[in-house]
């Protein structure tokens, strides 16, 4: 059960959502850790153990040694395949369905927001829904090979030319999708309220979006385990479990 000390902050957050004309959310790895997905940028999770992230998770490393990339991502792919949306994902989907949230920007590649029912989702770091051939640019749904890859580890290849299929996630050294980033920036500029949930706001350019929103007059709500650089400008800052707090905010909106 949540500490009563957050009741005032949760009520305040709900009031801000009620008053907002255009509210958006920005989420990071912390919203998916309750679903069993570790923050793969954190060296303490084990995903970086014995590997150099620049070597295995950069576009240069992928082109030079794709086997190393696929060996590294295979256990993560298994985790993502079995993970289920948690109460935080469902709370945001509920808030969107009720009209309290207009768009959701996420740094995550796990697709749990869409699986929870969120519709207007900008995945700035890409996703594992599809993969693209690095030779001929043919695009394939990962459903066509993900099971065999997880079970056997075989590198997925293009049916048309035999080239290697690269999952449509953003690796180190790659540019973000211009269209997705533009949509996220536009949402940050136009919103009058931004909820930051489960992000430490340390990875640019997504980390810059709350400041962009604040500079355009938007209110900021922070729900994250740790402090962030924009806490001092936030209307509400709650340092607690997103899977506990976001459902309570959504429930408070239902009451009001």
C-alpha positions in Angstrom: 0.0 0.0 0.0 1.3 3.5 -0.9 2.5 5.8 1.8 -0.1 8.4 2.8 2.5 11.0 2.3 1.8 10.9 -1.5 -1.9 11.5 -1.2 -1.5 15.3 -1.6 0.8 14.9 -4.6 -1.5 12.4 -6.3 -4.5 14.7 -5.8 -2.5 17.6 -7.1 -1.4 15.6 -10.2 -5.0 14.6 -10.9 -6.1 18.2 -10.7 -3.4 19.2 -13.2 -4.6 16.5 -15.6 -8.2 17.7 -15.2 -7.2 21.3 -16.1 -4.9 20.4 -18.9 -5.9 21.0 -22.5 -3.1 18.8 -24.0 -1.3 16.5 -21.7 1.5 14.1 -22.8 3.6 11.5 -21.1 7.3 10.7 -21.4 8.4 7.3 -20.2 11.7 5.5 -19.8 13.1 2.2 -18.7 11.7 2.5 -15.1 8.2 2.0 -16.3 9.0 -1.4 -17.6 11.3 -2.7 -14.8 8.2 -3.9 -12.8 7.4 -6.1 -15.9 10.8 -7.8 -15.4 12.7 -5.9 -18.1 16.0 -4.5 -16.8 17.3 -1.2 -17.9 19.8 -2.4 -20.5 21.8 0.8 -20.2 22.6 -0.1 -16.6 25.8 -2.1 -16.3 24.5 -3.7 -13.1 21.7 -5.6 -14.8 24.0 -8.2 -16.3 23.1 -7.4 -19.9 26.4 -5.5 -20.3 28.4 -8.2 -18.5 31.4 -9.3 -20.5 30.5 -7.1 -23.5 31.4 -3.6 -24.7 28.1 -1.8 -25.5 29.8 0.3 -28.2 31.0 -3.0 -29.8 27.8 -5.0 -29.6 25.0 -2.3 -29.6 26.3 0.2 -32.1 25.6 0.3 -35.8 29.3 0.1 -36.5 29.6 -3.0 -34.3 26.5 -4.5 -35.9 27.9 -4.2 -39.4 31.3 -5.5 -38.4 30.2 -8.4 -36.2 26.4 -9.0 -36.3 26.8 -12.3 -34.5 28.0 -10.5 -31.4 24.9 -8.3 -31.5 22.5 -11.2 -31.9 24.2 -13.2 -29.2 23.8 -10.2 -26.8 20.2 -9.4 -27.7 18.9 -13.0 -27.6 18.3 -13.2 -23.9 16.8 -9.7 -23.9 14.5 -10.7 -26.8 13.3 -13.6 -24.7 12.5 -11.3 -21.8 10.6 -8.9 -24.0 8.7 -11.7 -25.6 7.5 -13.0 -22.3 7.0 -9.7 -20.5 3.5 -8.3 -19.8 2.3 -4.7 -19.3 2.2 -3.8 -15.7 -0.2 -1.5 -13.8 1.7 1.6 -14.9 1.3 0.8 -18.6 -2.4 0.1 -18.1 -2.9 3.3 -16.1 -1.5 5.4 -18.9 -3.6 3.6 -21.5 -6.7 4.2 -19.3 -5.8 7.9 -19.0 -5.6 8.2 -22.8 -8.9 6.3 -23.3 -10.6 8.7 -20.9 -9.2 11.7 -22.8 -6.8 12.8 -20.0 -3.7 12.0 -22.1 -3.2 13.0 -25.7 0.1 11.3 -26.6 2.8 9.2 -25.1 6.5 9.5 -25.9 8.6 6.5 -24.8 12.3 5.7 -24.8 11.5 2.0 -24.5 11.7 -0.6 -27.3 9.5 -3.2 -25.6 6.2 -2.2 -27.1 4.4 -2.7 -23.8 2.6 0.6 -24.1 0.8 -0.5 -27.3 0.1 -3.9 -25.8 -1.5 -2.2 -22.8 -3.8 -0.3 -25.2 -2.1 3.1 -25.6 -2.7 4.3 -29.2 -0.8 7.6 -29.8 2.7 6.3 -29.0 6.0 7.8 -30.2 8.7 5.3 -29.9 11.8 7.5 -30.2 14.3 4.7 -29.8 12.5 2.3 -32.2 10.9 -1.0 -31.5 11.2 -4.8 -32.1 8.0 -5.0 -34.1 9.8 -5.1 -37.4 13.3 -5.6 -38.9 15.0 -4.2 -42.0 17.5 -5.9 -44.3 20.8 -4.0 -44.3 21.4 -5.1 -47.9 18.2 -4.4 -49.8 16.1 -2.5 -47.1 13.2 -5.0 -47.3 11.1 -4.8 -44.1 9.8 -7.8 -42.2 7.6 -8.3 -39.1 9.7 -9.9 -36.4 6.9 -12.4 -35.7 8.2 -14.2 -38.8 11.5 -15.2 -37.1 11.5 -14.2 -33.4 10.6 -17.6 -32.1 13.2 -19.5 -34.0 15.8 -16.8 -33.1 15.1 -17.1 -29.4 15.1 -20.9 -29.5 18.0 -21.5 -31.8 19.9 -18.2 -32.0 20.1 -18.2 -35.9 20.8 -14.8 -37.4 17.6 -13.7 -39.2 18.1 -13.2 -42.9 16.2 -11.6 -45.8 14.0 -13.9 -47.8 14.7 -11.8 -50.9 18.4 -11.3 -50.9 19.8 -13.2 -48.0 21.0 -10.1 -46.2 21.0 -9.7 -42.4 17.9 -8.4 -40.8 18.5 -5.6 -38.3 15.7 -5.0 -35.7 14.2 -1.5 -36.1 15.7 -0.3 -32.8 18.1 2.7 -32.6 21.6 1.5 -32.0 24.5 3.7 -30.8 25.7 5.8 -33.7 22.3 5.8 -35.5 20.1 8.7 -36.1 16.6 8.7 -34.5 13.7 8.5 -36.9 13.2 12.1 -38.0 9.4 11.7 -38.3 9.1 10.2 -34.8 11.4 12.7 -33.2 9.6 15.6 -34.9 6.3 14.3 -33.6 7.7 14.0 -30.1 9.2 17.5 -30.2 5.9 18.9 -31.5 4.0 17.2 -28.7 6.4 18.7 -26.1 6.0 22.2 -27.6 2.2 22.0 -27.8 1.5 20.4 -24.5 0.4 22.3 -21.4 1.3 19.4 -19.1 4.0 16.7 -19.3 4.1 13.6 -17.1 7.6 12.1 -16.9 7.3 8.5 -15.6 10.2 6.0 -15.1 12.9 8.1 -16.7 16.1 9.5 -15.1 16.2 12.0 -18.0 19.9 11.3 -18.8 19.7 10.2 -22.4 19.3 12.9 -25.1 17.4 14.0 -27.0 14.4 12.6 -25.2 15.8 14.0 -21.9 15.5 17.5 -23.4 11.8 17.3 -24.0 10.6 18.1 -20.5 12.7 21.3 -20.5 11.3 22.2 -23.9 7.8 21.7 -22.5 8.5 23.8 -19.4 10.0 26.6 -21.5 6.7 26.7 -23.4 4.8 27.1 -20.2 3.8 23.5 -19.5 3.4 22.0 -16.1 5.7 19.1 -15.2 4.8 16.0 -13.2 7.6 13.6 -12.2 7.0 10.0 -11.1 10.4 8.3 -10.8 12.4 6.4 -8.2 15.3 8.9 -8.4 15.5 12.6 -8.8 15.9 14.2 -12.2 17.4 17.4 -13.4 14.0 19.0 -13.8 12.6 18.2 -10.4 13.1 21.8 -9.3 10.7 23.0 -12.1 8.1 20.3 -11.5 4.6 21.1 -10.2 4.6 17.6 -8.7 7.5 15.3 -8.0 6.9 11.8 -6.6 9.9 9.5 -6.1 8.3 6.1 -5.8 7.3 3.1 -7.8 5.5 4.0 -11.1 3.5 0.8 -11.0 2.0 2.0 -7.6 1.6 5.7 -8.3 0.3 5.9 -11.8 -2.7 3.7 -11.1 -3.5 5.9 -8.1 -3.4 9.0 -10.3 -5.7 7.3 -12.9 -8.1 6.2 -10.1 -8.1 9.8 -8.7 -9.1 11.1 -12.1 -12.0 8.6 -12.2 -13.2 9.8 -8.8 -13.1 13.4 -9.9 
